[in-house]
Amino acid sequence: MEIAVVGRGHLGSALSRFWTKTGHQVTTLGRDGGDVTRADVLVIAVPAAAIPRALWHVRGYRGAMTIDATNLQGPPPAGHPSLAHLVQSLVGGPVAKAFNTDYALLYDDIERQPIRPSHLYAADAAARPVTEHLIRDIGFTPVFIGDLSRAALLEQHLRLVRAIAGNGYGPHFAWYRLPEDRWG
Ligand SMILES: NC(=O)c1ccc[n+]([C@@H]2O[C@H](COP(=O)([O-])OP(=O)(O)OC[C@H]3O[C@@H](n4cnc5c(N)ncnc54)[C@H](OP(=O)(O)O)[C@@H]3O)[C@@H](O)[C@H]2O)c1
């Protein structure tokens, strides 16, 4: 797949590293933007407040299938129930909310786990196959929690994850695991 990741920080660079390793052609975009016309999927990995600005210098994104990996830094964006809906209003294609509830710094630990950890995501129907594929390529088992109306739940969920991690249990506690008969 050709993947365009907007954001070259901790998350954007970790996603890019793993997807390059699993055979995808990944382009990361910074503040100077770039052309994403050829991309099969656009991934948003910038601070929430920077989402509209980050797309200013990006060309060819209208209608693209998009994965929004951003997290709320305050209340939901004005006029939208979630950041994923804001992204959808800007891009106009099918959208998934994924990669926002797990810490990128743990990606390298996934392959050492005796049981593959799960990763929660929400998505429009048309965005599901690509999103599941890319979740598996990081090493997780994808767990679909519903259509994009559930994106807000994932954005709010991070507060719980952070509270648990910050209370002495470390970030790994955020990992869910499917029952054995559902591993795939
Ligand atoms: N880190 C994680 O484990 C993790 C996990 C789940 C979700 N997330 C979410 O992913 C997003 C990025 O987090 P992060 O940890 O990767 O942050 P980060 O390390 O601070 O990186 C943010 C990146 O966004 C770029 N950026 C800021 N404004 C931009 C703009 N207008 N146009 C283009 N790029 C812009 C920054 O560029 P400059 O270097 O030029 O400032 C930087 O490369 C956040 O919404 C965060 O909540 C992060």
The ligand as an SDF file (V2000), in Angstrom:
LIG
                    3D

 48 52  0  0  0  0  0  0  0  0999 V2000
    2.9680    9.2490   20.9020 N   0  0  0  0  0  0  0  0  0  0  0  0
    2.0370    8.2970   21.0790 C   0  0  0  0  0  0  0  0  0  0  0  0
    2.3060    7.2130   21.6130 O   0  0  0  0  0  0  0  0  0  0  0  0
    0.6320    8.5440   20.6010 C   0  0  0  0  0  0  0  0  0  0  0  0
   -0.2620    7.4720   20.7120 C   0  0  0  0  0  0  0  0  0  0  0  0
   -1.5650    7.6290   20.2830 C   0  0  0  0  0  0  0  0  0  0  0  0
   -1.9610    8.8520   19.7300 C   0  0  0  0  0  0  0  0  0  0  0  0
   -1.0820    9.8860   19.6470 N   0  0  0  0  0  0  0  0  0  0  0  0
   -1.5640   11.1420   19.0420 C   0  0  0  0  0  0  0  0  0  0  0  0
   -0.8550   11.3610   17.8310 O   0  0  0  0  0  0  0  0  0  0  0  0
   -0.6710   12.7410   17.6260 C   0  0  0  0  0  0  0  0  0  0  0  0
    0.8300   13.0120   17.5160 C   0  0  0  0  0  0  0  0  0  0  0  0
    1.4280   12.6490   18.7490 O   0  0  0  0  0  0  0  0  0  0  0  0
    2.9990   12.4880   18.8990 P   0  0  0  0  0  0  0  0  0  0  0  0
    3.2400   11.8340   20.1910 O   0  0  0  0  0  0  0  0  0  0  0  0
    3.5860   11.8900   17.6580 O   0  0  0  0  0  0  0  0  0  0  0  0
    3.4210   14.0260   19.0110 O   0  0  0  0  0  0  0  0  0  0  0  0
    4.8300   14.6640   18.7360 P   0  0  0  0  0  0  0  0  0  0  0  0
    5.9120   13.6820   18.9390 O   0  0  0  0  0  0  0  0  0  0  0  0
    4.8430   15.9310   19.4900 O   0  0  0  0  0  0  0  0  0  0  0  0
    4.7850   14.9910   17.1700 O   0  0  0  0  0  0  0  0  0  0  0  0
    3.8420   15.8350   16.6240 C   0  0  0  0  0  0  0  0  0  0  0  0
    4.2020   16.0160   15.1710 C   0  0  0  0  0  0  0  0  0  0  0  0
    3.1960   16.8110   14.5500 O   0  0  0  0  0  0  0  0  0  0  0  0
    3.8580   17.7670   13.7660 C   0  0  0  0  0  0  0  0  0  0  0  0
    3.0580   18.9320   13.5170 N   0  0  0  0  0  0  0  0  0  0  0  0
    2.6200   19.8630   14.3890 C   0  0  0  0  0  0  0  0  0  0  0  0
    1.9310   20.8210   13.7360 N   0  0  0  0  0  0  0  0  0  0  0  0
    1.9470   20.4680   12.4360 C   0  0  0  0  0  0  0  0  0  0  0  0
    1.4250   21.0550   11.2570 C   0  0  0  0  0  0  0  0  0  0  0  0
    0.7370   22.1900   11.2830 N   0  0  0  0  0  0  0  0  0  0  0  0
    1.6270   20.4280   10.0770 N   0  0  0  0  0  0  0  0  0  0  0  0
    2.3160   19.2780   10.0280 C   0  0  0  0  0  0  0  0  0  0  0  0
    2.8560   18.6660   11.1020 N   0  0  0  0  0  0  0  0  0  0  0  0
    2.6640   19.2670   12.2920 C   0  0  0  0  0  0  0  0  0  0  0  0
    5.1060   18.1140   14.5520 C   0  0  0  0  0  0  0  0  0  0  0  0
    5.9940   18.7600   13.7120 O   0  0  0  0  0  0  0  0  0  0  0  0
    7.2000   19.6870   14.3030 P   0  0  0  0  0  0  0  0  0  0  0  0
    8.2330   18.7030   14.7420 O   0  0  0  0  0  0  0  0  0  0  0  0
    7.5850   20.5010   13.1230 O   0  0  0  0  0  0  0  0  0  0  0  0
    6.6290   20.4740   15.4430 O   0  0  0  0  0  0  0  0  0  0  0  0
    5.5490   16.7210   14.9690 C   0  0  0  0  0  0  0  0  0  0  0  0
    6.2600   16.0720   13.9550 O   0  0  0  0  0  0  0  0  0  0  0  0
   -1.3450   13.4520   18.7990 C   0  0  0  0  0  0  0  0  0  0  0  0
   -2.6660   13.7870   18.4440 O   0  0  0  0  0  0  0  0  0  0  0  0
   -1.3320   12.3790   19.8840 C   0  0  0  0  0  0  0  0  0  0  0  0
   -2.3310   12.5670   20.8500 O   0  0  0  0  0  0  0  0  0  0  0  0
    0.2050    9.7560   20.0610 C   0  0  0  0  0  0  0  0  0  0  0  0
  1  2  1  0
  2  3  2  0
  2  4  1  0
  4  5  1  0
  4 48  2  0
  5  6  2  0
  6  7  1  0
  7  8  2  0
  8  9  1  0
  8 48  1  0
  9 10  1  0
  9 46  1  0
 10 11  1  0
 11 12  1  0
 11 44  1  0
 12 13  1  0
 13 14  1  0
 14 15  2  0
 14 16  1  0
 14 17  1  0
 17 18  1  0
 18 19  2  0
 18 20  1  0
 18 21  1  0
 21 22  1  0
 22 23  1  0
 23 24  1  0
 23 42  1  0
 24 25  1  0
 25 26  1  0
 25 36  1  0
 26 27  1  0
 26 35  1  0
 27 28  2  0
 28 29  1  0
 29 30  1  0
 29 35  2  0
 30 31  1  0
 30 32  2  0
 32 33  1  0
 33 34  2  0
 34 35  1  0
 36 37  1  0
 36 42  1  0
 37 38  1  0
 38 39  2  0
 38 40  1  0
 38 41  1  0
 42 43  1  0
 44 45  1  0
 44 46  1  0
 46 47  1  0
M  CHG  2   8   1  16  -1
M  END
$$$$
